[in-house]
Amino acid sequence: MSNYCILPSPLGWLSVSATTDAITELRFIDEVDNAVPPTTPLLQSACRQLTEYFEGQRRHFELPLAPRGTPFQQAVWLALQTIPHGEHRSYKDMALLIDNPKAMRAVGLANGRNPIAIIIPCHRVIGASGKLVGYAGGLERKSWLLQHEAAPGIG
């Protein structure tokens, strides 16, 4: 069984989906008439933590996650969660982290298919040159997230 909520954020509307046990999806949505309040304790916690993140009061999410993907994608998404708040890595760094140094392109594809944006921080992966490249939510959102996380005073 899957439940969802829709909440506003500085980056537009977010849709969060979950089973009774774990968050399965967080995505940006463009067209929404109204927020949909969380109806389960897990979704309530997710919305609270996301609000705290956007208000600069949270660096780490403490939510059970269950993204659906291939074993390779799962490995990439798990590795993404090790990138500290306020830092970034290159696609090459991520390929090395999962012990597959030639998989830079595949890492990029897995990043693009990350079903739990923000919480699984694929926005923290940038090009080797330091340029922002690729983000399913759009480069404006990626830039905003990186600037937000670089701001001092986040607890």
N, C-alpha and C positions, 0 to 999 in steps of 0.2 A: 504494500500500500504506500502511495506517495502523497505527500501534502506539500503545499507551497504557500509562500507569502510574497507580496510585492511591496517594496519599500523605496522611498525616495533617497537619493544620495546626491552629493555634489557632482557626480558624473552622470546623473540621470537615474532612471528607474532600474532597480535590481530585482530579479526574480530568484528566489531561493527555494529549492525543492529538497525534500528529505523523505526518507522512510521513517519508521518509528525509531530506528537506531542510528542513522547517520545522514549527513548532508550528501546529496548526490549531484547537485547542480547549483551553480550561481552564475547567472548570466545577465548581461545588459539587455534591456528591452527599450524600444523606442516609443511605442504607442500604447499608452495606458490611460484610462480615464481616472482611476483612483487607486490608492494603495489597497492592498489586501492584507489584513492583519494576520499575524502568526496565530495558528490555532493549536499548536503543540508546544510543550516545554522546550523541545530542541529548536524549533523555529524561533521561539521567543528568545532563546539564548543567542542564536545566530544573529537575529536582528539587533539585539542589545550590543553584541560584540562588534558588529559592523558599524553601528552608530558610534561606539566608543573609538573605533579605529578612525573614522572620518573626523571625529572631534579631536583627534590627536591624543587620546587617552589610552590607546592600546597598540602594542607592537606585535603581539602574538595572539593567534586565535587558538582557543581551546575547545575544539569541536570534533566529534567523530566524523570522519570523512569516508565516503565510499564511491569514488569516481569510477565510472565504468569505462574500461579500455583494455587494450592488449597488455600482455606482460611487459613489453618494452615501454609502452606509454606509462604504465603504472610505475616502472622504475624511474622514468624521467620525472613524473609528478611527485614521487617521493623525494627525489633529489632536490627538486625545486623548493621543497619545504625546509631544506637545510640552509638556504641563503638567508643570512641575517637581515632583519629589517634595516633599511637605509643603505644596503649594499646591493651590488649587481654583479652578474657573472656573464661571460660570453657563452655562446653556443659551444665553443670548443671546451671551455671550462666544464660545462655540463656533461659533454661527451666523455671527458676524462673522469669526471666524478662517478659516472656509471660504468667505468672500465670498458668503454667502447670508443676509443679515441677517433675512429673514422666515421662516427655516427653524427657528425654535426648537423647535417641536413635532416636526418631522422629526428634528432632532438628538436629542431625547429618545427617539424611537422607535429610532433607530440605536443609541443608548446601550444601550437595553434588549435589543437583539439582538446586542450584542458577544459573540462566541463565545470570546474569550480574556480572561476576567476577570483582574483584578489586573495582569497584564503589560501589557495595554492598559487603562490606568487610568480606566475609566468611573466609578469610585467618586469621582473627584476633581471631578465635575460636580455642582453643587448648585443649588438654586433661587435666583432673583435676590434673594430676601429673606434668604438665608443659611441657609435651612432645608434639611434633608436631604429630598430627594424622590426616589422611585423608585430601585430597585436590584434587578436580577434576583436577586441573592443574598440580598436582604432588608436592611432598613434597619439592623438590628443589626450585620450584617457591614460595611456601608458605614461606619457610625459607628466601628467598631473599626479599620478600615483607615485612616480619616482621623486618628484619635487616634494610632495606631501611627506613622504617617508624620510627625506633628507632634512626636513625642518627640525630645528633644535627643540628640546623641551618635551618631546613625546615620552610619556612614561610607560 
